Amino acid sequence: MFGIIAAVLFGLALILDLADTGIGDLISAGTLTIAGLLFLALQLATPVSRTPWRGRRWGRR
């Protein structure tokens, strides 16, 4: 979910940078890039549910 938001923000930042404009005084291409990096970091930081490994038990027999 955060990856999709990051991709949209990066796309908007690219469009704003190519048009050499911004949205108001606060939101520019750099701001959207930082926000995209934040959401990308949240995507990478979310724990992934993993199934436990069910292989052979190695040890003494």
C-alpha positions as CSV (number, residue, x, y, z in Angstrom):
1,M,0.0,0.0,0.0
2,F,2.8,2.5,0.9
3,G,4.6,1.5,-2.3
4,I,1.7,2.7,-4.4
5,I,1.5,6.0,-2.5
6,A,5.2,6.5,-3.0
7,A,4.9,5.8,-6.7
8,V,2.1,8.3,-7.1
9,L,4.1,10.9,-5.2
10,F,7.2,10.3,-7.3
11,G,5.1,10.7,-10.4
12,L,3.6,14.0,-9.3
13,A,7.1,15.2,-8.3
14,L,8.4,14.3,-11.8
15,I,5.5,16.1,-13.5
16,L,5.9,19.2,-11.3
17,D,9.7,19.2,-11.9
18,L,9.3,18.9,-15.7
19,A,6.7,21.7,-15.7
20,D,9.0,23.8,-13.4
21,T,6.1,24.7,-11.1
22,G,4.7,23.9,-7.7
23,I,1.4,23.5,-5.9
24,G,1.1,26.6,-3.8
25,D,4.0,27.9,-1.7
26,L,4.5,24.8,0.4
27,I,4.4,21.9,-2.0
28,S,7.1,21.6,-4.7
29,A,8.8,18.7,-6.5
30,G,11.3,18.4,-3.7
31,T,8.6,18.1,-1.0
32,L,6.8,15.4,-3.0
33,T,10.1,13.5,-3.4
34,I,10.8,13.6,0.3
35,A,7.2,12.4,1.0
36,G,7.7,9.6,-1.5
37,L,10.9,8.6,0.2
38,L,9.1,8.5,3.5
39,F,6.4,6.2,2.2
40,L,9.0,4.0,0.5
41,A,10.8,3.7,3.8
42,L,7.5,2.8,5.5
43,Q,6.9,0.1,2.9
44,L,10.3,-1.4,3.5
45,A,9.9,-1.2,7.3
46,T,6.6,-3.0,7.5
47,P,7.1,-6.5,8.9
48,V,6.4,-9.3,6.4
49,S,4.5,-12.3,7.8
50,R,6.6,-15.3,7.1
51,T,5.6,-18.9,7.4
52,P,7.9,-20.8,9.8
53,W,10.4,-23.1,8.2
54,R,9.3,-26.7,8.5
55,G,12.3,-28.6,7.3
56,R,14.1,-31.5,9.0
57,R,15.4,-30.9,12.4
58,W,19.2,-31.2,12.4
59,G,20.8,-32.3,15.6
60,R,21.6,-35.4,17.6
61,R,19.8,-38.6,16.6
